[in-house]
Amino acid sequence: MLAIARFRVPLGHVEEFKADISRAREALATCDGYIDGAIGQNLDDRGLWVLTTTWLNVGSYRRALSSTVVKMQAVPLLARAIDEPGAFELLASE
């Protein structure tokens, strides 16, 4: 399962955001079922950021969102994500 959260970040807030998104990824990485995660900044629109995480299954992802550490470190950031569907079933991978 792939989870994608995109963020619009004003250029004056980038340093604070980088710390917040790193803490969020680290908190998610402590959860059972977490496989991998990445943080990215758009090359053409420097105010657009993404957090992607890969999970064993959708249940692992949903349980992770309920954990205390994730509620404290990641959920406040995820609440600032662009409002769009972000959970994807992986159909093929290398």
PyMOL Python script that loads the backbone (N, CA, C, O; Angstrom):
from pymol import cmd

cmd.read_pdbstr("""\
ATOM      1  N   MET A   1       0.844  -1.155   0.000  1.00  0.00           N
ATOM      2  CA  MET A   1       0.000   0.000   0.000  1.00  0.00           C
ATOM      3  C   MET A   1       0.896   1.225   0.000  1.00  0.00           C
ATOM      4  O   MET A   1       1.888   1.279   0.726  1.00  0.00           O
ATOM      5  N   LEU A   2       0.549   2.193  -0.802  1.00  0.00           N
ATOM      6  CA  LEU A   2       1.314   3.426  -0.918  1.00  0.00           C
ATOM      7  C   LEU A   2       0.468   4.585  -0.410  1.00  0.00           C
ATOM      8  O   LEU A   2      -0.670   4.765  -0.843  1.00  0.00           O
ATOM      9  N   ALA A   3       1.021   5.366   0.503  1.00  0.00           N
ATOM     10  CA  ALA A   3       0.343   6.556   1.018  1.00  0.00           C
ATOM     11  C   ALA A   3       1.103   7.788   0.537  1.00  0.00           C
ATOM     12  O   ALA A   3       2.320   7.885   0.698  1.00  0.00           O
ATOM     13  N   ILE A   4       0.374   8.718  -0.051  1.00  0.00           N
ATOM     14  CA  ILE A   4       0.966   9.941  -0.577  1.00  0.00           C
ATOM     15  C   ILE A   4       0.252  11.135   0.035  1.00  0.00           C
ATOM     16  O   ILE A   4      -0.974  11.232  -0.018  1.00  0.00           O
ATOM     17  N   ALA A   5       1.032  12.045   0.616  1.00  0.00           N
ATOM     18  CA  ALA A   5       0.478  13.292   1.153  1.00  0.00           C
ATOM     19  C   ALA A   5       1.267  14.437   0.532  1.00  0.00           C
ATOM     20  O   ALA A   5       2.491  14.496   0.648  1.00  0.00           O
ATOM     21  N   ARG A   6       0.548  15.353  -0.133  1.00  0.00           N
ATOM     22  CA  ARG A   6       1.204  16.507  -0.743  1.00  0.00           C
ATOM     23  C   ARG A   6       0.906  17.750   0.095  1.00  0.00           C
ATOM     24  O   ARG A   6      -0.151  17.868   0.714  1.00  0.00           O
ATOM     25  N   PHE A   7       1.865  18.669   0.094  1.00  0.00           N
ATOM     26  CA  PHE A   7       1.773  19.863   0.926  1.00  0.00           C
ATOM     27  C   PHE A   7       2.141  21.097   0.126  1.00  0.00           C
ATOM     28  O   PHE A   7       3.045  21.060  -0.708  1.00  0.00           O
ATOM     29  N   ARG A   8       1.443  22.184   0.382  1.00  0.00           N
ATOM     30  CA  ARG A   8       1.783  23.490  -0.172  1.00  0.00           C
ATOM     31  C   ARG A   8       2.453  24.264   0.959  1.00  0.00           C
ATOM     32  O   ARG A   8       1.833  24.513   1.993  1.00  0.00           O
ATOM     33  N   VAL A   9       3.720  24.647   0.767  1.00  0.00           N
ATOM     34  CA  VAL A   9       4.515  25.274   1.822  1.00  0.00           C
ATOM     35  C   VAL A   9       5.008  26.638   1.340  1.00  0.00           C
ATOM     36  O   VAL A   9       5.730  26.716   0.347  1.00  0.00           O
ATOM     37  N   PRO A  10       4.622  27.720   2.039  1.00  0.00           N
ATOM     38  CA  PRO A  10       5.162  29.035   1.682  1.00  0.00           C
ATOM     39  C   PRO A  10       6.685  29.027   1.833  1.00  0.00           C
ATOM     40  O   PRO A  10       7.209  28.449   2.786  1.00  0.00           O
ATOM     41  N   LEU A  11       7.387  29.656   0.910  1.00  0.00           N
ATOM     42  CA  LEU A  11       8.850  29.609   0.906  1.00  0.00           C
ATOM     43  C   LEU A  11       9.464  30.089   2.212  1.00  0.00           C
ATOM     44  O   LEU A  11      10.540  29.622   2.585  1.00  0.00           O
ATOM     45  N   GLY A  12       8.831  30.983   2.898  1.00  0.00           N
ATOM     46  CA  GLY A  12       9.359  31.473   4.165  1.00  0.00           C
ATOM     47  C   GLY A  12       9.249  30.485   5.313  1.00  0.00           C
ATOM     48  O   GLY A  12       9.793  30.730   6.390  1.00  0.00           O
ATOM     49  N   HIS A  13       8.557  29.374   5.104  1.00  0.00           N
ATOM     50  CA  HIS A  13       8.333  28.383   6.164  1.00  0.00           C
ATOM     51  C   HIS A  13       9.015  27.051   5.873  1.00  0.00           C
ATOM     52  O   HIS A  13       8.736  26.059   6.546  1.00  0.00           O
ATOM     53  N   VAL A  14       9.891  27.012   4.899  1.00  0.00           N
ATOM     54  CA  VAL A  14      10.486  25.751   4.444  1.00  0.00           C
ATOM     55  C   VAL A  14      11.311  25.074   5.531  1.00  0.00           C
ATOM     56  O   VAL A  14      11.182  23.865   5.725  1.00  0.00           O
ATOM     57  N   GLU A  15      12.148  25.810   6.241  1.00  0.00           N
ATOM     58  CA  GLU A  15      13.006  25.182   7.254  1.00  0.00           C
ATOM     59  C   GLU A  15      12.184  24.530   8.363  1.00  0.00           C
ATOM     60  O   GLU A  15      12.480  23.408   8.774  1.00  0.00           O
ATOM     61  N   GLU A  16      11.167  25.215   8.843  1.00  0.00           N
ATOM     62  CA  GLU A  16      10.282  24.642   9.868  1.00  0.00           C
ATOM     63  C   GLU A  16       9.551  23.419   9.321  1.00  0.00           C
ATOM     64  O   GLU A  16       9.425  22.406  10.009  1.00  0.00           O
ATOM     65  N   PHE A  17       9.073  23.517   8.085  1.00  0.00           N
ATOM     66  CA  PHE A  17       8.360  22.402   7.472  1.00  0.00           C
ATOM     67  C   PHE A  17       9.266  21.185   7.309  1.00  0.00           C
ATOM     68  O   PHE A  17       8.841  20.059   7.565  1.00  0.00           O
ATOM     69  N   LYS A  18      10.508  21.402   6.887  1.00  0.00           N
ATOM     70  CA  LYS A  18      11.437  20.283   6.716  1.00  0.00           C
ATOM     71  C   LYS A  18      11.628  19.525   8.026  1.00  0.00           C
ATOM     72  O   LYS A  18      11.705  18.296   8.023  1.00  0.00           O
ATOM     73  N   ALA A  19      11.704  20.233   9.128  1.00  0.00           N
ATOM     74  CA  ALA A  19      11.829  19.573  10.432  1.00  0.00           C
ATOM     75  C   ALA A  19      10.551  18.804  10.763  1.00  0.00           C
ATOM     76  O   ALA A  19      10.616  17.673  11.244  1.00  0.00           O
ATOM     77  N   ASP A  20       9.394  19.411  10.508  1.00  0.00           N
ATOM     78  CA  ASP A  20       8.112  18.758  10.794  1.00  0.00           C
ATOM     79  C   ASP A  20       7.916  17.496   9.961  1.00  0.00           C
ATOM     80  O   ASP A  20       7.494  16.467  10.489  1.00  0.00           O
ATOM     81  N   ILE A  21       8.216  17.563   8.669  1.00  0.00           N
ATOM     82  CA  ILE A  21       7.979  16.412   7.795  1.00  0.00           C
ATOM     83  C   ILE A  21       8.973  15.292   8.107  1.00  0.00           C
ATOM     84  O   ILE A  21       8.637  14.114   7.989  1.00  0.00           O
ATOM     85  N   SER A  22      10.183  15.651   8.501  1.00  0.00           N
ATOM     86  CA  SER A  22      11.165  14.629   8.891  1.00  0.00           C
ATOM     87  C   SER A  22      10.720  13.908  10.155  1.00  0.00           C
ATOM     88  O   SER A  22      10.835  12.686  10.239  1.00  0.00           O
ATOM     89  N   ARG A  23      10.213  14.646  11.139  1.00  0.00           N
ATOM     90  CA  ARG A  23       9.700  14.023  12.374  1.00  0.00           C
ATOM     91  C   ARG A  23       8.515  13.112  12.058  1.00  0.00           C
ATOM     92  O   ARG A  23       8.390  12.028  12.629  1.00  0.00           O
ATOM     93  N   ALA A  24       7.659  13.549  11.159  1.00  0.00           N
ATOM     94  CA  ALA A  24       6.495  12.740  10.796  1.00  0.00           C
ATOM     95  C   ALA A  24       6.932  11.428  10.146  1.00  0.00           C
ATOM     96  O   ALA A  24       6.425  10.365  10.504  1.00  0.00           O
ATOM     97  N   ARG A  25       7.866  11.488   9.197  1.00  0.00           N
ATOM     98  CA  ARG A  25       8.341  10.271   8.544  1.00  0.00           C
ATOM     99  C   ARG A  25       9.009   9.338   9.548  1.00  0.00           C
ATOM    100  O   ARG A  25       8.805   8.125   9.503  1.00  0.00           O
ATOM    101  N   GLU A  26       9.804   9.901  10.450  1.00  0.00           N
ATOM    102  CA  GLU A  26      10.477   9.087  11.470  1.00  0.00           C
ATOM    103  C   GLU A  26       9.459   8.412  12.392  1.00  0.00           C
ATOM    104  O   GLU A  26       9.639   7.252  12.763  1.00  0.00           O
ATOM    105  N   ALA A  27       8.402   9.118  12.761  1.00  0.00           N
ATOM    106  CA  ALA A  27       7.370   8.522  13.614  1.00  0.00           C
ATOM    107  C   ALA A  27       6.664   7.380  12.890  1.00  0.00           C
ATOM    108  O   ALA A  27       6.451   6.316  13.470  1.00  0.00           O
ATOM    109  N   LEU A  28       6.305   7.592  11.644  1.00  0.00           N
ATOM    110  CA  LEU A  28       5.658   6.533  10.868  1.00  0.00           C
ATOM    111  C   LEU A  28       6.574   5.323  10.713  1.00  0.00           C
ATOM    112  O   LEU A  28       6.108   4.183  10.717  1.00  0.00           O
ATOM    113  N   ALA A  29       7.870   5.570  10.576  1.00  0.00           N
ATOM    114  CA  ALA A  29       8.834   4.481  10.376  1.00  0.00           C
ATOM    115  C   ALA A  29       8.948   3.560  11.583  1.00  0.00           C
ATOM    116  O   ALA A  29       9.457   2.447  11.452  1.00  0.00           O
ATOM    117  N   THR A  30       8.491   3.990  12.749  1.00  0.00           N
ATOM    118  CA  THR A  30       8.548   3.149  13.945  1.00  0.00           C
ATOM    119  C   THR A  30       7.409   2.134  14.001  1.00  0.00           C
ATOM    120  O   THR A  30       7.406   1.260  14.868  1.00  0.00           O
ATOM    121  N   CYS A  31       6.464   2.235  13.109  1.00  0.00           N
ATOM    122  CA  CYS A  31       5.241   1.428  13.183  1.00  0.00           C
ATOM    123  C   CYS A  31       5.382   0.104  12.438  1.00  0.00           C
ATOM    124  O   CYS A  31       6.069   0.008  11.421  1.00  0.00           O
ATOM    125  N   ASP A  32       4.708  -0.914  12.976  1.00  0.00           N
ATOM    126  CA  ASP A  32       4.666  -2.221  12.321  1.00  0.00           C
ATOM    127  C   ASP A  32       4.034  -2.091  10.940  1.00  0.00           C
ATOM    128  O   ASP A  32       3.031  -1.398  10.771  1.00  0.00           O
ATOM    129  N   GLY A  33       4.618  -2.752   9.967  1.00  0.00           N
ATOM    130  CA  GLY A  33       4.090  -2.750   8.612  1.00  0.00           C
ATOM    131  C   GLY A  33       4.684  -1.671   7.724  1.00  0.00           C
ATOM    132  O   GLY A  33       4.448  -1.674   6.516  1.00  0.00           O
ATOM    133  N   TYR A  34       5.454  -0.741   8.299  1.00  0.00           N
ATOM    134  CA  TYR A  34       6.121   0.293   7.509  1.00  0.00           C
ATOM    135  C   TYR A  34       7.231  -0.362   6.697  1.00  0.00           C
ATOM    136  O   TYR A  34       8.024  -1.134   7.236  1.00  0.00           O
ATOM    137  N   ILE A  35       7.290  -0.060   5.410  1.00  0.00           N
ATOM    138  CA  ILE A  35       8.326  -0.613   4.547  1.00  0.00           C
ATOM    139  C   ILE A  35       9.353   0.449   4.168  1.00  0.00           C
ATOM    140  O   ILE A  35      10.559   0.217   4.265  1.00  0.00           O
ATOM    141  N   ASP A  36       8.874   1.610   3.737  1.00  0.00           N
ATOM    142  CA  ASP A  36       9.789   2.644   3.252  1.00  0.00           C
ATOM    143  C   ASP A  36       9.069   3.983   3.244  1.00  0.00           C
ATOM    144  O   ASP A  36       7.840   4.041   3.282  1.00  0.00           O
ATOM    145  N   GLY A  37       9.840   5.048   3.196  1.00  0.00           N
ATOM    146  CA  GLY A  37       9.265   6.377   3.105  1.00  0.00           C
ATOM    147  C   GLY A  37      10.239   7.345   2.472  1.00  0.00           C
ATOM    148  O   GLY A  37      11.452   7.140   2.515  1.00  0.00           O
ATOM    149  N   ALA A  38       9.697   8.410   1.879  1.00  0.00           N
ATOM    150  CA  ALA A  38      10.534   9.415   1.232  1.00  0.00           C
ATOM    151  C   ALA A  38       9.868  10.777   1.327  1.00  0.00           C
ATOM    152  O   ALA A  38       8.645  10.894   1.404  1.00  0.00           O
ATOM    153  N   ILE A  39      10.705  11.795   1.320  1.00  0.00           N
ATOM    154  CA  ILE A  39      10.267  13.184   1.325  1.00  0.00           C
ATOM    155  C   ILE A  39      10.780  13.803   0.034  1.00  0.00           C
ATOM    156  O   ILE A  39      11.931  13.584  -0.343  1.00  0.00           O
ATOM    157  N   GLY A  40       9.939  14.575  -0.649  1.00  0.00           N
ATOM    158  CA  GLY A  40      10.375  15.203  -1.885  1.00  0.00           C
ATOM    159  C   GLY A  40       9.864  16.624  -2.009  1.00  0.00           C
ATOM    160  O   GLY A  40       8.842  16.995  -1.433  1.00  0.00           O
ATOM    161  N   GLN A  41      10.611  17.413  -2.784  1.00  0.00           N
ATOM    162  CA  GLN A  41      10.225  18.776  -3.116  1.00  0.00           C
ATOM    163  C   GLN A  41      10.142  18.868  -4.634  1.00  0.00           C
ATOM    164  O   GLN A  41      11.043  18.412  -5.337  1.00  0.00           O
ATOM    165  N   ASN A  42       9.069  19.453  -5.135  1.00  0.00           N
ATOM    166  CA  ASN A  42       8.861  19.560  -6.568  1.00  0.00           C
ATOM    167  C   ASN A  42       9.953  20.410  -7.214  1.00  0.00           C
ATOM    168  O   ASN A  42      10.328  21.453  -6.680  1.00  0.00           O
ATOM    169  N   LEU A  43      10.454  19.970  -8.346  1.00  0.00           N
ATOM    170  CA  LEU A  43      11.533  20.682  -9.034  1.00  0.00           C
ATOM    171  C   LEU A  43      11.070  21.966  -9.715  1.00  0.00           C
ATOM    172  O   LEU A  43      11.842  22.917  -9.832  1.00  0.00           O
ATOM    173  N   ASP A  44       9.830  22.002 -10.161  1.00  0.00           N
ATOM    174  CA  ASP A  44       9.315  23.171 -10.875  1.00  0.00           C
ATOM    175  C   ASP A  44       8.576  24.145  -9.969  1.00  0.00           C
ATOM    176  O   ASP A  44       8.567  25.349 -10.226  1.00  0.00           O
ATOM    177  N   ASP A  45       7.964  23.637  -8.922  1.00  0.00           N
ATOM    178  CA  ASP A  45       7.200  24.464  -7.976  1.00  0.00           C
ATOM    179  C   ASP A  45       7.769  24.193  -6.588  1.00  0.00           C
ATOM    180  O   ASP A  45       7.344  23.248  -5.923  1.00  0.00           O
ATOM    181  N   ARG A  46       8.711  24.996  -6.148  1.00  0.00           N
ATOM    182  CA  ARG A  46       9.450  24.740  -4.910  1.00  0.00           C
ATOM    183  C   ARG A  46       8.583  24.806  -3.662  1.00  0.00           C
ATOM    184  O   ARG A  46       9.047  24.436  -2.583  1.00  0.00           O
ATOM    185  N   GLY A  47       7.350  25.261  -3.769  1.00  0.00           N
ATOM    186  CA  GLY A  47       6.448  25.283  -2.624  1.00  0.00           C
ATOM    187  C   GLY A  47       5.622  24.016  -2.477  1.00  0.00           C
ATOM    188  O   GLY A  47       4.820  23.906  -1.550  1.00  0.00           O
ATOM    189  N   LEU A  48       5.806  23.055  -3.381  1.00  0.00           N
ATOM    190  CA  LEU A  48       5.042  21.810  -3.359  1.00  0.00           C
ATOM    191  C   LEU A  48       5.936  20.671  -2.871  1.00  0.00           C
ATOM    192  O   LEU A  48       6.992  20.407  -3.446  1.00  0.00           O
ATOM    193  N   TRP A  49       5.507  20.010  -1.816  1.00  0.00           N
ATOM    194  CA  TRP A  49       6.261  18.935  -1.171  1.00  0.00           C
ATOM    195  C   TRP A  49       5.414  17.664  -1.134  1.00  0.00           C
ATOM    196  O   TRP A  49       4.194  17.720  -1.287  1.00  0.00           O
ATOM    197  N   VAL A  50       6.066  16.517  -0.932  1.00  0.00           N
ATOM    198  CA  VAL A  50       5.359  15.248  -0.836  1.00  0.00           C
ATOM    199  C   VAL A  50       6.024  14.355   0.220  1.00  0.00           C
ATOM    200  O   VAL A  50       7.245  14.347   0.381  1.00  0.00           O
ATOM    201  N   LEU A  51       5.193  13.623   0.917  1.00  0.00           N
ATOM    202  CA  LEU A  51       5.636  12.556   1.820  1.00  0.00           C
ATOM    203  C   LEU A  51       5.001  11.277   1.303  1.00  0.00           C
ATOM    204  O   LEU A  51       3.776  11.168   1.244  1.00  0.00           O
ATOM    205  N   THR A  52       5.830  10.307   0.926  1.00  0.00           N
ATOM    206  CA  THR A  52       5.311   9.015   0.491  1.00  0.00           C
ATOM    207  C   THR A  52       5.777   7.950   1.474  1.00  0.00           C
ATOM    208  O   THR A  52       6.917   7.969   1.937  1.00  0.00           O
ATOM    209  N   THR A  53       4.893   7.038   1.779  1.00  0.00           N
ATOM    210  CA  THR A  53       5.247   5.898   2.619  1.00  0.00           C
ATOM    211  C   THR A  53       4.659   4.643   1.995  1.00  0.00           C
ATOM    212  O   THR A  53       3.588   4.671   1.389  1.00  0.00           O
ATOM    213  N   THR A  54       5.376   3.554   2.153  1.00  0.00           N
ATOM    214  CA  THR A  54       4.929   2.261   1.641  1.00  0.00           C
ATOM    215  C   THR A  54       4.698   1.346   2.840  1.00  0.00           C
ATOM    216  O   THR A  54       5.502   1.299   3.771  1.00  0.00           O
ATOM    217  N   TRP A  55       3.592   0.627   2.794  1.00  0.00           N
ATOM    218  CA  TRP A  55       3.150  -0.213   3.920  1.00  0.00           C
ATOM    219  C   TRP A  55       2.874  -1.630   3.457  1.00  0.00           C
ATOM    220  O   TRP A  55       2.579  -1.871   2.286  1.00  0.00           O
ATOM    221  N   LEU A  56       2.974  -2.560   4.387  1.00  0.00           N
ATOM    222  CA  LEU A  56       2.681  -3.962   4.112  1.00  0.00           C
ATOM    223  C   LEU A  56       1.246  -4.127   3.607  1.00  0.00           C
ATOM    224  O   LEU A  56       0.984  -4.901   2.686  1.00  0.00           O
ATOM    225  N   ASN A  57       0.331  -3.393   4.218  1.00  0.00           N
ATOM    226  CA  ASN A  57      -1.083  -3.445   3.826  1.00  0.00           C
ATOM    227  C   ASN A  57      -1.808  -2.234   4.400  1.00  0.00           C
ATOM    228  O   ASN A  57      -1.247  -1.491   5.204  1.00  0.00           O
ATOM    229  N   VAL A  58      -3.046  -2.039   3.988  1.00  0.00           N
ATOM    230  CA  VAL A  58      -3.805  -0.877   4.434  1.00  0.00           C
ATOM    231  C   VAL A  58      -4.067  -0.914   5.946  1.00  0.00           C
ATOM    232  O   VAL A  58      -4.128   0.134   6.590  1.00  0.00           O
ATOM    233  N   GLY A  59      -4.219  -2.105   6.504  1.00  0.00           N
ATOM    234  CA  GLY A  59      -4.433  -2.228   7.947  1.00  0.00           C
ATOM    235  C   GLY A  59      -3.244  -1.703   8.738  1.00  0.00           C
ATOM    236  O   GLY A  59      -3.420  -1.028   9.753  1.00  0.00           O
ATOM    237  N   SER A  60      -2.041  -2.008   8.283  1.00  0.00           N
ATOM    238  CA  SER A  60      -0.834  -1.504   8.949  1.00  0.00           C
ATOM    239  C   SER A  60      -0.809   0.016   8.930  1.00  0.00           C
ATOM    240  O   SER A  60      -0.483   0.645   9.937  1.00  0.00           O
ATOM    241  N   TYR A  61      -1.150   0.605   7.796  1.00  0.00           N
ATOM    242  CA  TYR A  61      -1.168   2.062   7.675  1.00  0.00           C
ATOM    243  C   TYR A  61      -2.203   2.669   8.618  1.00  0.00           C
ATOM    244  O   TYR A  61      -1.910   3.635   9.322  1.00  0.00           O
ATOM    245  N   ARG A  62      -3.391   2.117   8.635  1.00  0.00           N
ATOM    246  CA  ARG A  62      -4.458   2.668   9.491  1.00  0.00           C
ATOM    247  C   ARG A  62      -4.123   2.494  10.970  1.00  0.00           C
ATOM    248  O   ARG A  62      -4.411   3.382  11.772  1.00  0.00           O
ATOM    249  N   ARG A  63      -3.522   1.370  11.342  1.00  0.00           N
ATOM    250  CA  ARG A  63      -3.108   1.191  12.742  1.00  0.00           C
ATOM    251  C   ARG A  63      -2.005   2.180  13.103  1.00  0.00           C
ATOM    252  O   ARG A  63      -1.973   2.691  14.222  1.00  0.00           O
ATOM    253  N   ALA A  64      -1.104   2.452  12.166  1.00  0.00           N
ATOM    254  CA  ALA A  64      -0.033   3.418  12.419  1.00  0.00           C
ATOM    255  C   ALA A  64      -0.605   4.795  12.736  1.00  0.00           C
ATOM    256  O   ALA A  64      -0.100   5.486  13.621  1.00  0.00           O
ATOM    257  N   LEU A  65      -1.647   5.197  12.028  1.00  0.00           N
ATOM    258  CA  LEU A  65      -2.253   6.502  12.277  1.00  0.00           C
ATOM    259  C   LEU A  65      -2.898   6.588  13.654  1.00  0.00           C
ATOM    260  O   LEU A  65      -3.148   7.683  14.157  1.00  0.00           O
ATOM    261  N   SER A  66      -3.165   5.445  14.262  1.00  0.00           N
ATOM    262  CA  SER A  66      -3.770   5.415  15.596  1.00  0.00           C
ATOM    263  C   SER A  66      -2.744   5.361  16.716  1.00  0.00           C
ATOM    264  O   SER A  66      -3.101   5.518  17.883  1.00  0.00           O
ATOM    265  N   SER A  67      -1.474   5.143  16.386  1.00  0.00           N
ATOM    266  CA  SER A  67      -0.462   5.024  17.438  1.00  0.00           C
ATOM    267  C   SER A  67      -0.212   6.379  18.096  1.00  0.00           C
ATOM    268  O   SER A  67      -0.350   7.424  17.460  1.00  0.00           O
ATOM    269  N   THR A  68       0.152   6.348  19.357  1.00  0.00           N
ATOM    270  CA  THR A  68       0.363   7.576  20.111  1.00  0.00           C
ATOM    271  C   THR A  68       1.473   8.434  19.517  1.00  0.00           C
ATOM    272  O   THR A  68       1.309   9.647  19.385  1.00  0.00           O
ATOM    273  N   VAL A  69       2.594   7.826  19.159  1.00  0.00           N
ATOM    274  CA  VAL A  69       3.711   8.598  18.623  1.00  0.00           C
ATOM    275  C   VAL A  69       3.339   9.257  17.299  1.00  0.00           C
ATOM    276  O   VAL A  69       3.731  10.397  17.048  1.00  0.00           O
ATOM    277  N   VAL A  70       2.598   8.567  16.461  1.00  0.00           N
ATOM    278  CA  VAL A  70       2.180   9.133  15.180  1.00  0.00           C
ATOM    279  C   VAL A  70       1.158  10.240  15.404  1.00  0.00           C
ATOM    280  O   VAL A  70       1.202  11.266  14.726  1.00  0.00           O
ATOM    281  N   LYS A  71       0.244  10.048  16.340  1.00  0.00           N
ATOM    282  CA  LYS A  71      -0.726  11.102  16.649  1.00  0.00           C
ATOM    283  C   LYS A  71      -0.030  12.382  17.095  1.00  0.00           C
ATOM    284  O   LYS A  71      -0.502  13.481  16.804  1.00  0.00           O
ATOM    285  N   MET A  72       1.079  12.245  17.793  1.00  0.00           N
ATOM    286  CA  MET A  72       1.790  13.420  18.294  1.00  0.00           C
ATOM    287  C   MET A  72       2.742  14.012  17.253  1.00  0.00           C
ATOM    288  O   MET A  72       2.872  15.233  17.170  1.00  0.00           O
ATOM    289  N   GLN A  73       3.408  13.171  16.460  1.00  0.00           N
ATOM    290  CA  GLN A  73       4.469  13.641  15.572  1.00  0.00           C
ATOM    291  C   GLN A  73       4.061  13.768  14.098  1.00  0.00           C
ATOM    292  O   GLN A  73       4.640  14.575  13.371  1.00  0.00           O
ATOM    293  N   ALA A  74       3.089  12.997  13.655  1.00  0.00           N
ATOM    294  CA  ALA A  74       2.762  12.984  12.228  1.00  0.00           C
ATOM    295  C   ALA A  74       1.379  13.528  11.899  1.00  0.00           C
ATOM    296  O   ALA A  74       1.219  14.244  10.911  1.00  0.00           O
ATOM    297  N   VAL A  75       0.390  13.205  12.700  1.00  0.00           N
ATOM    298  CA  VAL A  75      -0.979  13.606  12.378  1.00  0.00           C
ATOM    299  C   VAL A  75      -1.128  15.126  12.255  1.00  0.00           C
ATOM    300  O   VAL A  75      -1.820  15.583  11.345  1.00  0.00           O
ATOM    301  N   PRO A  76      -0.505  15.934  13.135  1.00  0.00           N
ATOM    302  CA  PRO A  76      -0.627  17.389  12.937  1.00  0.00           C
ATOM    303  C   PRO A  76      -0.095  17.846  11.574  1.00  0.00           C
ATOM    304  O   PRO A  76      -0.666  18.748  10.960  1.00  0.00           O
ATOM    305  N   LEU A  77       0.976  17.242  11.104  1.00  0.00           N
ATOM    306  CA  LEU A  77       1.493  17.574   9.777  1.00  0.00           C
ATOM    307  C   LEU A  77       0.547  17.064   8.696  1.00  0.00           C
ATOM    308  O   LEU A  77       0.222  17.799   7.763  1.00  0.00           O
ATOM    309  N   LEU A  78       0.104  15.819   8.811  1.00  0.00           N
ATOM    310  CA  LEU A  78      -0.775  15.234   7.797  1.00  0.00           C
ATOM    311  C   LEU A  78      -2.083  16.013   7.663  1.00  0.00           C
ATOM    312  O   LEU A  78      -2.685  16.040   6.590  1.00  0.00           O
ATOM    313  N   ALA A  79      -2.518  16.644   8.753  1.00  0.00           N
ATOM    314  CA  ALA A  79      -3.740  17.457   8.706  1.00  0.00           C
ATOM    315  C   ALA A  79      -3.563  18.694   7.823  1.00  0.00           C
ATOM    316  O   ALA A  79      -4.551  19.291   7.395  1.00  0.00           O
ATOM    317  N   ARG A  80      -2.326  19.082   7.548  1.00  0.00           N
ATOM    318  CA  ARG A  80      -2.033  20.239   6.696  1.00  0.00           C
ATOM    319  C   ARG A  80      -1.860  19.844   5.226  1.00  0.00           C
ATOM    320  O   ARG A  80      -1.593  20.703   4.386  1.00  0.00           O
ATOM    321  N   ALA A  81      -2.008  18.566   4.911  1.00  0.00           N
ATOM    322  CA  ALA A  81      -1.831  18.092   3.533  1.00  0.00           C
ATOM    323  C   ALA A  81      -2.941  18.625   2.632  1.00  0.00           C
ATOM    324  O   ALA A  81      -4.032  18.961   3.094  1.00  0.00           O
ATOM    325  N   ILE A  82      -2.640  18.695   1.348  1.00  0.00           N
ATOM    326  CA  ILE A  82      -3.650  19.050   0.352  1.00  0.00           C
ATOM    327  C   ILE A  82      -4.758  18.001   0.429  1.00  0.00           C
ATOM    328  O   ILE A  82      -4.487  16.802   0.486  1.00  0.00           O
ATOM    329  N   ASP A  83      -6.005  18.465   0.429  1.00  0.00           N
ATOM    330  CA  ASP A  83      -7.154  17.572   0.594  1.00  0.00           C
ATOM    331  C   ASP A  83      -7.427  16.825  -0.714  1.00  0.00           C
ATOM    332  O   ASP A  83      -8.096  17.337  -1.611  1.00  0.00           O
ATOM    333  N   GLU A  84      -6.898  15.615  -0.800  1.00  0.00           N
ATOM    334  CA  GLU A  84      -7.089  14.753  -1.958  1.00  0.00           C
ATOM    335  C   GLU A  84      -6.849  13.310  -1.521  1.00  0.00           C
ATOM    336  O   GLU A  84      -6.156  13.076  -0.531  1.00  0.00           O
ATOM    337  N   PRO A  85      -7.409  12.340  -2.242  1.00  0.00           N
ATOM    338  CA  PRO A  85      -7.162  10.942  -1.892  1.00  0.00           C
ATOM    339  C   PRO A  85      -5.669  10.638  -1.936  1.00  0.00           C
ATOM    340  O   PRO A  85      -4.967  11.077  -2.848  1.00  0.00           O
ATOM    341  N   GLY A  86      -5.184   9.883  -0.945  1.00  0.00           N
ATOM    342  CA  GLY A  86      -3.754   9.638  -0.880  1.00  0.00           C
ATOM    343  C   GLY A  86      -3.349   8.199  -0.618  1.00  0.00           C
ATOM    344  O   GLY A  86      -2.158   7.917  -0.485  1.00  0.00           O
ATOM    345  N   ALA A  87      -4.299   7.282  -0.539  1.00  0.00           N
ATOM    346  CA  ALA A  87      -3.980   5.878  -0.279  1.00  0.00           C
ATOM    347  C   ALA A  87      -4.173   5.087  -1.573  1.00  0.00           C
ATOM    348  O   ALA A  87      -5.232   5.139  -2.199  1.00  0.00           O
ATOM    349  N   PHE A  88      -3.119   4.350  -1.961  1.00  0.00           N
ATOM    350  CA  PHE A  88      -3.132   3.624  -3.220  1.00  0.00           C
ATOM    351  C   PHE A  88      -2.756   2.167  -3.006  1.00  0.00           C
ATOM    352  O   PHE A  88      -1.831   1.857  -2.256  1.00  0.00           O
ATOM    353  N   GLU A  89      -3.473   1.288  -3.665  1.00  0.00           N
ATOM    354  CA  GLU A  89      -3.120  -0.129  -3.673  1.00  0.00           C
ATOM    355  C   GLU A  89      -2.018  -0.325  -4.703  1.00  0.00           C
ATOM    356  O   GLU A  89      -2.141   0.121  -5.844  1.00  0.00           O
ATOM    357  N   LEU A  90      -0.942  -0.991  -4.300  1.00  0.00           N
ATOM    358  CA  LEU A  90       0.138  -1.276  -5.253  1.00  0.00           C
ATOM    359  C   LEU A  90      -0.240  -2.477  -6.104  1.00  0.00           C
ATOM    360  O   LEU A  90      -0.527  -3.555  -5.581  1.00  0.00           O
ATOM    361  N   LEU A  91      -0.240  -2.288  -7.410  1.00  0.00           N
ATOM    362  CA  LEU A  91      -0.620  -3.355  -8.331  1.00  0.00           C
ATOM    363  C   LEU A  91       0.589  -4.003  -8.979  1.00  0.00           C
ATOM    364  O   LEU A  91       0.530  -5.151  -9.418  1.00  0.00           O
ATOM    365  N   ALA A  92       1.687  -3.261  -9.036  1.00  0.00           N
ATOM    366  CA  ALA A  92       2.922  -3.792  -9.619  1.00  0.00           C
ATOM    367  C   ALA A  92       4.104  -3.041  -9.038  1.00  0.00           C
ATOM    368  O   ALA A  92       4.006  -1.850  -8.741  1.00  0.00           O
ATOM    369  N   SER A  93       5.203  -3.724  -8.879  1.00  0.00           N
ATOM    370  CA  SER A  93       6.439  -3.078  -8.440  1.00  0.00           C
ATOM    371  C   SER A  93       7.608  -3.885  -8.991  1.00  0.00           C
ATOM    372  O   SER A  93       7.443  -5.002  -9.483  1.00  0.00           O
ATOM    373  N   GLU A  94       8.775  -3.296  -8.895  1.00  0.00           N
ATOM    374  CA  GLU A  94       9.968  -3.986  -9.412  1.00  0.00           C
ATOM    375  C   GLU A  94      10.505  -4.969  -8.417  1.00  0.00           C
ATOM    376  O   GLU A  94      11.504  -5.636  -8.686  1.00  0.00           O
TER     377      GLU A  94
END
""", "prot")
cmd.dss("prot")
cmd.show_as("cartoon", "prot")
cmd.util.cbc("prot")
cmd.orient("prot")
